[in-house]
Amino acid sequence: MLVFWIAGVSTVQAFDRYTAHGGPVRDLTLSPDGSTLVSASFDYSAVIWQAPDITERNVLFAHEAAVNTARFAPDGSLLATAGDDGRIYLWPQSILGEEDPQPVILAGHRGKIVNLAFSDDGRLLASASWDGSIGIWPLDGGLASAAEGSRFIRGHDGPVNGVQFSADGEHLYSAGYDGQIRKWRLANGEYLRSVVRNGWSVSVFAIDEANDIVAYGSSDGTMNVERLSDGAEVIRLGDERVPVLAIHGSPSYEMLAFGNAKGRVVVINTADWSIVRDFNAANGPVWSVVIMPDGKSLVVAGLDDFITRWELFEFPPEFLERPGPARRFHPATAISNGEKQFARKCSVCHTLSPDGKRRAGPTLFGVFGRMAGTLEGYPYSKALLDSDIVWNEETINRLFDDGPDVVTPGTKMPIQRMKNAQDRIDLVTFLKMATKETIVE
């Protein structure tokens, strides 16, 4: 917990940080009764937290890539997670406390899954994927048979970023890279109309049919609220060209929260559309924000390994200053170019410490001279297990020159290249120095 003091203002507790992950946190979700918070991370795990005190209860390891999203069924009996491996993992509430719980796995998408939604009756699960499709998974016949009865709706031009069922369960809404929020007839997948036609990608959205509201965040930096029936503008904020990445509504407290790629969080009172709070809550992107059941605090997740709870009404405006650039990519102290390249290109997935923490990739401690796919205890893909690459100055340089898709095809490694030859040289030099204690001659 961080405590601040300002002249003329009593000591204030501004926020609490909670660490359990070894990589950026991509999503947050609350159980319907508010007793459980789940965080989904780039480190391939989902952490189960006891709410409202946010105490770590368990860690779910099963995914083979980053976990992008998590959602509870309306009755809280089932947790669904999904991620970059293109799979959905179903976790009955009864097994969440087990030491090694075994989920039911649903496969069918051909790209990463970025959002999930349950129908209000819990009989259906919908998934939004960057393969351009929406998955519909029937759950009322049993979890084991959900994949057999699955079907896919296509129609968006490009990746699908979000899904939500209508209250009556007869329709489905979806948002995508094509800038549209589309409405579908669920029975046959028929496209009915676009309730939003935005010139920029719609990253996140939330629809409140009872109040005739559609709220959405766009890649152009706008936070928008419109009437669902006719598209009339209710409120529009932003236009900083900073993508909006997070949204969360709390109807019981008449609040709507947005988060963007530079750490800004805006909380809106939906009764009169006034601004409750507008502040920078993170050093980097806000990928998820959740208003807690007490209506007095919210939890924010993003690029750092921790999640942060902010008390909405217990700190004065003086605290709402921009905290500066993202910690991971812009360290406060001066560092070499090689270390800077490591921070930008490698640190999200890898660490240099012997234990490796919880990271999406294996530790790079002792990487020089090590054959790819041989670090004990890390679940490598078959492509790396079968590889004959030995990591050295030449192969690491080539990895970032040609790209992982060329050097290590079929692996989980994100596709990224470094065009600048000096940056590659500096990175290799830094890595060789940082791992020199265990270099294999």
Buried (B, 14 or more C-beta within 10 A) or exposed (E): EEEBEEEEEEEBEBBBEBEBBBBBBBBBBBBEEEEBBBBBBBBBBBBBBEBBEBEEBBBBEBBEBBBBBBBBBBEBEBBBBBBBBBBBBBBBBEBBEEEEBEBBBBEBBEBBBBBBBBBEEBBBBBBBBBBBBBBBBBBEEEBEEBBEBBEBBEBBEEBBBBBBBBEEEEBBBBBBBBBBBBBBBBEEBEBEEBBBEBEBBBBBBBBBBEEBBBBBBBBBBBBBBBBBEEEEEBBEBBEBEBBBBBBBBBEEBBBBBBBBBBBBBBBBEBEEEEEBBBBBBBBBBBBBBBBBBEBBBBBBBBBBBBBBBBBBEEBEEEBBEEBEBBBBBEEEEEEEBBBBBBBBBBBBBBBBEEEBEBBBBBBBBBBBEBEBBBBEEEEBBEBBEEBEBBBBBEBBBBBBBEBBBEBBEEBBBBEEBBEEEEBBBBBBBBBBEBBEEEBEE
